[in-house]
């Protein structure tokens, strides 16, 4: 009987230990799940924070890229504007040169009239040679004037082309500057 009692006590103790250990295991499992849940929450918060930072950096990088593009566009506008000014000065100079050539041609016409009056009637051969030389010089000046006219047209076309390029870049700059206001 003592043996039975002892076995009963041992079985009771074992059952009690099993109950306590299962409760301890259950508590430990619950505690482990709580820790895991907390870690998942912390990980989720870190991922959300990282996502926000990446989004901000992407927006910031996009803004930085746009600002760099604006800087380049403004530098381009300055360069092209100076270049157009240079071509406009060259155009004015060419037009002034063309006007001087027209004045020279008018002088040749007056010289031709004076040439006829300066030679006597018996000097027809000399008069003819002087007229041919004068016409040759007039033709050379006319050819130079025609080349200047072509140059003027090319300069005007180049200026208009550059101005249209400036207009497109300028619209880009204005559109993006309005974005930043």
Residue, then its C-alpha position, 0 to 999 in steps of 0.5 A: x500500500x505504501x508502494x501504491x501510495x508512493x506510486x500515486x504520489x509520484x503519478x500525482x507529482x508527475x501529473x502536476x509537473x506535466x500540467x505546470x510544464x504545459x502551462x509553462x510551455x503555453x505561457x512560454x509559447x504565448x510569450x514567444x508569440x508576443x515577442x514575434x508579434x512585437x518584432x513583426x510590428x517593429x519590422x513593419x514600422x521600419x519598412x514603412x519608414x524606409x518606404x517613406x524615406x525612399x519616396x522622399x529621396x526619389x522625389x528629392x532626386x527628381x527635383x535635383x535632376x530637374x534643377x540640374x536640367x534647369x541650370x543647363x537650360x539657363x546656361x544654354x539660353x545664355x550661350x545661345x543669346x550671346x551667339x545670336x547677339x554675335x550673329x546680329x552684329x555680324x548681320x548689321x556689319x554685313x548690311x552696312x558693307x552691302x550699303x557701302x557697295x551700293x554707294x560704290x556702284x552709284x559712284x561708278x555710274x557717275x564716273x561713267x558719265x564723267x568718263x564720257x565727258x572727259x575724253x575727246x571725240x578722237x580718243x574713242x579707243x581709250x574711252x572704250x578701254x576705260x569703260x570696259x575697265x569700269x564695267x569690269x570693276x562694277x561687275x566685281x563689286x556687283x558680284x561681291x554685293x550678291x555674295x553679301x546678299x546671300x550671306x545676309x540671308x544665311x545669317x537671318x535664317x541662322x538667327x531665326x533657327x537659333x531663336x526657335x531653339x531658344x524659344x523651346x528651351x525657354x518654354x521648358x524653363x518657364x514650365x519648370x520654374x512655375x512648378x517650383x513656385 
